[in-house]
Amino acid sequence: MAAAVSSSKDQPDPLTPGEPDPTVATGSAPSPAGAPLGSGQPCPAVDAAVVTGWISALARMDHTAGDAELKNRISALEDLKAAASAAQARATTVFDASQRARQTNAGLPADQLGKGIGTQIALARRQSPNQGNRHLGAAKALVNEMPHTLTALTLGIITEWAATLLIKETACLTLEDRQAVDAEIAADTGTLTGFSNPRISTEARRIAYRLDPAAVVNRARKAENERHVSCRPAPDTMTYLTALLPAKTGVAIQATLTRHANTLKAAGDPLLGVALFDLGAVSGGDDEDFLAGLLL
């Protein structure tokens, strides 16, 4: 899962290794993890070796079936991906609790509990330590605080990304309000059927604002203070130059660049996208000053 934090207005970032666990409300017990939906009993026969066998079986699937079967198979595999994401979240949460118990028994100071767990999750998922911490935070929020969203993911009604969006949109709320959003938007699994990701985000944001408008406004204010420009490599000796901006600023810059590029296009330049780049990036001299002026 992508970026996610646990619900609380004043809690520390749950994605930082070693921080106290903010994903579980004080005095609450984690939701049962690992039990199959609709059953109170775990299924120990499904272990890592069995799942690995599934991978091998999927690699050998016969793809000469008719179109109806292929379409059904595509749908079933999509549901399987979602269910696997839910199972992975449960396993992550149980692993985190087990590791914290081991650290406690080993005498690790309270402020160090949880250290390194995100890194182990990252290794298991073959991702960076930062992503491992994000997945850990998302899993704990989903399993411990959002049971209806977890059920929808388990049933394949929503995707892992949709679940991540619900976690993200409720991150600024208290535990009580987050669970209220979870119940309103996901308790009836039929409500989410057919929802696009943007609509899921919009609905979650709308409910969150109704429950605690101050928290949502404060979140937006904080996001604006985190605006920045970043650069990362791309293939063929290219780079991605990305600006994270407030919506009104980004729209204004795009409109200004497009207006100038359309002027060039009217003068005979057929490549609007290249014209936008030439205006806003690195042609040198005045163009660099032009982009800097827009960003400032």
Sequence and secondary structure as in RCSB ss.txt:
>XXXX:A:sequence
MAAAVSSSKDQPDPLTPGEPDPTVATGSAPSPAGAPLGSGQPCPAVDAAVVTGWISALARMDHTAGDAELKNRIS
ALEDLKAAASAAQARATTVFDASQRARQTNAGLPADQLGKGIGTQIALARRQSPNQGNRHLGAAKALVNEMPHTL
TALTLGIITEWAATLLIKETACLTLEDRQAVDAEIAADTGTLTGFSNPRISTEARRIAYRLDPAAVVNRARKAEN
ERHVSCRPAPDTMTYLTALLPAKTGVAIQATLTRHANTLKAAGDPLLGVALFDLGAVSGGDDEDFLAGLLL
>XXXX:A:secstr
  S   S SS   TTSTTS   SS TT      S  TT SS  TT  HHHHHHHHHHHHT    S HHHHHHHHH
HHHHHHHHHHHHHHHHHHHHHHHHHHHHHHTT  GGGTTTTHHHHHHHHHTS HHHHHHHHHHHHHHHHH HHHH
HHHHTTSS HHHHHHHHHHTTTS HHHHHHHHHHHHSSHHHHTT  HHHHHHHHHHHHHHH HHHHHHHHHHHHH
T EEEEEEETTTEEEEEEE  HHHHHHHHHHHHHHHHHHHHTT   HHHHHHHHHTTS THHHHHHHHHH 
